[in-house]
Amino acid sequence: MKSVLSVAVALSLSLSAAAKAGALVDVSVIDRDSGSALPVHGHDGKLYVAGTPGHRYSVRIYNRTGARVLTVLSVDGVNAVSGETANPDQTGYVLGPWQSTEIDGWRKNMSEVAEFNFTALGNSYAARTGRPDNVGVIGVAVFRERQPVWRERDDKIAMRGAPAAPPATAAADAAAQPAPVPAQSANSAGAARAYDGLAAKEMARPIPKAEESLGTGHGTREASYASYTSFERESSRADEVISVWYDSYNNLVARGVIPQPRPIRRDPQPFPNGFVPDPAG
């Protein structure tokens, strides 16, 4: 049994497409300055998002199940609650059935966080604390909760002269919850339109050059309330691990993660003007 954090979470579902729809949770990276979920790019079996230097961001986690789960959040290889070099066995946030939350920063105490923001690798919190090797990835390790097991009393079994029935897992919490709603259904069409619009803008950009890699900074403190709770993991191994890599748009294009925008070809026009202009000079 470990002490973990329980955040104030909303029952409303996420209105943006998830970066990763897992069996237990969905994970999205939200640009807090634009208010939108960052589009996801798949490459070599990994998921990537392009961050904007200087922008604040949050990690949105939605519990897809009817039971509590523990989510251990790693940013750049650092536990976002304790500041330790990240390990799934460490502390994290507990989400109730069908609940979601946005984690906005490094936990400083029970009422404050220091904002996550996209910054140069050398200015990242991990690099400034001597741990630059894993800068550029966000990870969420998810654990199911061990449920109490109910067994019939021995004297009742003896009276019937029958063998004990196999134990059944209690499911009171799940039964009391409303039916789940797919996290992405509310805004799938809107997310697709937004993504198409972004793709059109990227096509018009010149081919970018690589620049310094992005990391996550230790930003301004802001209010964020949490409380302690207890949680016993069903297994010592995470039931699910979701990873999202990030870097700047220019670097993801240079690395081949985002396809290079093709130059827009303009064919010569036979009648570009109606009259003969004077030559220059």
Summary of the structure (lengths in Angstrom):
residues: 281
radius of gyration: 24.6
end to end distance: 83.7
largest distance: 112.5
contacts: 808
relative contact order: 0.23
helix: 17%
strand: 37%
